[in-house]
Amino acid sequence: MRKFLISMALASATVAGTVAVPAVAQPARGWHHNGPTRPQVNNLLRDLGQAENRIERSQQRRMISGREAVSLRREANQIRNRLNVASRNGINNREFAELRQRVNRLEQRVRWERNDRDGRRG
């Protein structure tokens, strides 16, 4: 009887272990599960690219100083790098919302720097 109970315990532990393993070993979810859709990411990248173009045009037209342009470019590069890092393992809604907020803030800073009239031009 004792041998039977020990073998049953080992068998049940083995079966329980094999049932639990597939649940744990599920494939990692991609960027589209519980996160933004591809068009949302494309819109974010488009807006970031437009902000970068506005920075360049503003500096060429001497609407912002070189120092202001460097600061704005640095922020744009940080956003782009953060998006690349986040998208490697999948990006969730919280990370996407943070990046969207940072792009919006960058666009606002570009507008503000163009219209600040502080006398620091090119």
Sequence and secondary structure as in RCSB ss.txt:
>XXXX:A:sequence
MRKFLISMALASATVAGTVAVPAVAQPARGWHHNGPTRPQVNNLLRDLGQAENRIERSQQRRMISGREAVSLRRE
ANQIRNRLNVASRNGINNREFAELRQRVNRLEQRVRWERNDRDGRRG
>XXXX:A:secstr
 HHHHHHHHHHHHHHHHHHHHHHHT     TTTTS  HHHHHHHHHHHHHHHHHHHHHHHTTSS HHHHHHHHHH
HHHHHHHHHHHHHS   HHHHHHHHHHHHHHHHHHHHHHH   S   
